[in-house]
Amino acid sequence: MSWPDKTPPSAGEKRSIGAGVFRRCEGCGETVTAADLAANFEVCPRCEHHHKLSAAGWRALLCDEGALEAWDEHLVPDDPLRFSDGRSYKDRVSAAQKKTSAREAIEIGKASLGGRPIGYGAFVFAFMGGSMGSVVGEKITRLFERAAEEELPVVLLSASGGARMQEGILSLMQMAKSVAALERFRQRRLPFLSVLLHPTTGGVAASFAFLGDVNIAEPKALIGFAGPRVIETTIRQTLPPGFQRAEFLLEHGMIDAIVPRLMMKQTIGLLLDHLQDGRAARTPR
């Protein structure tokens, strides 16, 4: 006759009970079900703290029926410098592709927002911190170029740690390249709405992210070029409270509006209606 095993579970096993079912809100500290957070697009239903939302989540939130006609999916990063920091760049890219099911740190394409066709782009922050390398810069350039050809407004969501160090100077060149494409896009008098998510830093913040006709940010998003700790160490001064957060930038005129995530689609739709109607009124017939 065998008796049931009465060995108590280890501490590790105890912690695993309910894993993935509940999450602790980073804002209020309350325990919330993962299902409730997911259904609310990662906004806490109690304190409205905005947790990070994946690129797929943003697509579902903003694009009608979550549909995106992807552009230039064939572009993948190369390893021109044969970079290695103890692990090869190719291995890091492969691991990021496997982890995220994305080929690079941005997705672009044609979508519909409230029935209006748009050129759409969104950074995939989970892919190497949303870093901008040659392919990301090329895809942003092509987003502006193709949107200009098809006379589409552009909505671009930025969430990035900056330039991708594994590509060296080639990654920094993408700043000028993407801004040049944006300037050509502007000649068609088409709207560009820049949405700055948490975090938007480095070369992305220093280039196209602040160049929208309207610059929108999420509440409490970290936005800036260098991080606060780097700046404090460099200037040897204590920064003011809330420095580089969306609210601080709005107060100092760096962005135009802070929009809660669940109001984002409605707000973008209203802005596009206004900007597109204004363009139609100015365009000779």
N, C-alpha and C positions, 0 to 999 in steps of 0.2 A: 504493500500500500504506500503510495506516495503522498506527501503532504505539500500544500502550496508553498511557494517560496515567500517567506515573510521578510526577506531582506529589504530594509527601507531604501527608497530611491536616493541616489546621490544628489548633492546640491545642484549639480549641472542638470540632472533630469528634472528636478523641481522647477527650475527656471524655465524649462522648455515647455511646461504645461501652458497651453493657450498661446504659444508663440505664433505671432502673425495675426492673432484674433483681436488683441487689444494693443493700443499705443498710448504713450503718454504725450500729451500736448506740450510742445516746447514753450507755449505762451503762458498758459494758466496752470500747467502741471497736472491737470485732471486726466484721468484715464478715459479714453474714447475708443469705441470699437473701430477697427480698421475699415470695416464696411461703411460706417457712418462718414468717416473722413473721405473715403474714396467717392462716395455718393455726392459729397459736398465739394468735390474737386480740391481736396486737401486743405480746406478751410475749417478750422475748429468750429463746430456748431455752438460752442459755449462762449468762447472769448473772441472768435473771429481771427485768431492768429493764422497767418498764411504760411503753411509748410510748403516745401518745394513740390512743384508739380512737374511731372515728366513731360517730354515733348509730345508723347502720345496723348496725355491728359489735356494739354493745351489744344491739340488738334481736335479732340472731342468737344472741348468747351467752345472754341471759336468757329470752327469750320462747320458749315451746315452738314448734318448727318456724319460729322467727323471725317468727311471725305477729302482727300488731297490727291490731285493728279501730279505725281512726283516728277520733277525735272532733273535730268543729269545724274541719275542714280549710278551710272557707270563710273563716275569719277571716284577714285580711291587714292589714298596717300602713297607716295613713294618714299624712298629713303636716300635722298640725294647726297647726304653727308655721311652715310653709313654710321649713324650716331649710336653710341652705346654708353650707358652710365652704369654698367654692371649688368644691364639687360638691354638687348638690342631694341631699337625703335620699332622694327618690324614685329617683334614679339609683343611689344606694348600695344601696337595697333591691333594686332590679331586678338589679343585678350580683350581690348575694348569693344571690338566688333562682336565677339562672342557674348560679352556681358550685356550689351545694349541691343543687340540685333540690328544695329545701325551700321552703315558703312563709313560714316564720318560724323563730325560733331555738329552738323547742321542738316536740316531737311528743307528743301525748297520746292515750290510747285505752284500750281493754279488751284484755287479753292473758291468757295462761295461763302460769303458772310452775310447773313440776312437776305439772301437772294441776289447779292451783288458780287460779281466775279472780282477776285483780287489776286495779285501775286503775293504769295505767302512764304515766309521763312521763319524757322524756329531753331534755336540752338539746342543741341542735345548735351546738357551739362554733364550727364553721366559718362559721356565719351571723353575721357581725358580732360575733365574739367571744362568742357566746352571750349577748349583752346583753339585758336585760329592759326591753322597752317595754310599751306598752298592750296589745298583742295577747298577748304572753307572759304578762303578769299575768292577763289575762282567761282564757287557756287553763288556767293553773294553778288559778284560781278555779273554773272549770267542771270541772276534773278532780276536785277535792275535792267539789264539789256533786253531780256525777253519781255518783261512787263512793259517796257517802253514800246516795243514792236507791237504788242497786242493791246496797247493803251489801257493797261490795268493799273490801278493804285497798288501800292506795296505796303503790306503790314509785316514788320520784321520784329521778332521777339528775341532779345539778346539776353544771354545768361552765360558768362564766360569768365575764365580766370586770366584771359589775355592771350598773347602770342604763344605759339608752341615752340618751346626752347629746342626741341629735337631737330627743328628745321632751320635754326639760326636766323641769319639775315633774310632768308627767303620768307619766313613767316612775317617779319616786320614789313616787308615790301607789300604785303596784302593790305595794309592800312591805306597807303596811297592809291593802290589799285582799286579798291572798293569805293573810296571816296570819289575818284575820277569817274567811275561808272555811275555813281549817284548824281554827279553834276551833269552828266549826259542825260540821265533820266529826267532831271529837273527841267531841261530844255523843252520837254514835251508838256510841261505844266501839269504833271500828274501828281497826286498826293502821295506822300511818304509818311506813314505813321510809325514811329519808333517806340516800342514797348520795352522798358528796361526792367528786367526781373532780378531777383536776388540769386547770386551777385552778378553785377556787370562791371568788370574791372579791366585794367591793362589796356592793350592796344585796341580792343573793341570799344571801350569807353572813350578812347582818345581819337577815334575815327568816326564812323558813321552813326554810332549809337546816340550821339547828342545832336545829330543833324536832321532830325525829322521835322516836317512841317509842324507837327505836334509831338512833343516828347512826353510819354506817359510812363509812370512808374507804379509798381505795387507798393502797398504800405510797408514801411520799414526795410525796404530793399537796400542792400549795400551797393553803392554806386560810386565809382571813382577810378582814378588811374592806379596809384600805389595804395597799398593798404594803410590803415591808420597807424599800426605799430611801426611800419617802415618810416612813415612821415614823422612820427614823434621822435624816433631814434635819430633821424636826419637833422631835424630843426631843433631838437632838444627842448621842446616845449610840449605842454599838455594841450591836447586838442579840446575844443569845446564839446559839451555833451551832444550826442547824436550826430557827430561829424560824419559826413558821407552817407548818411541815411537819407531815404527819399524825402522825409519831412524837412530835413535841413536844406537839401537842394532846392526844394520848392520855395522855401522861405527866402533863399538867396537867388532865385530867378534862374536856376540851372535847368529846371524841368517845368513843364506847363501844368501838369495835373497829377494827382495821386488817385488811382482808381482801384477800388476793391475788386478782387478777382471775379466775383460773381456778377459784377456790373460791367466787366470789361467788354464783352461782346456788344452789349447795348450801346456803350459809350463809343466804341470804335465805329459802329454802324452810324450813329448820329454824326460823328465827325466826318466820315466819308460822304454822307449825304450833303453836309454843308460844303465841304471842299469841292466835291464833284459838281454840285450845282453852281458854285461860284466859278469854276473853270468853264462850265458850259455857257455862262453868261458873258465871259470874257472872250471866248473863242469865236472868231469871225465865221459866219456861216456862208 
